[in-house]
Amino acid sequence: MLRESLALGMTLFDNAEMYAEGGAEKIVGHAIRDRLDEVYLVSKVYPHDGHHARPSA
């Protein structure tokens, strides 16, 4: 269905780490992998993953 959407002109994919616990990211990634130059991908992360950890000194 995602490839059909691409064929019909869909260019924006909204995704998130929390959709199907990352499973949706894999599905979308597979569908758009050959057309990355044609699409926009919006992805969100869990709040606890949205920071840079600093190494311990």
Residue pairs with C-beta under 8 A, 6 or more apart in sequence:
2 13
2 27
2 28
2 31
2 32
3 31
6 31
6 32
6 35
6 38
6 39
10 39
11 38
11 39
11 40
12 39
12 40
12 42
13 28
13 32
13 39
13 40
13 41
13 42
14 42
14 43
15 24
15 25
15 28
15 41
15 42
15 43
15 44
16 24
16 25
16 43
16 44
16 45
17 25
17 43
17 44
17 45
17 46
17 49
18 44
18 46
19 25
20 27
25 43
28 41
32 39
32 41
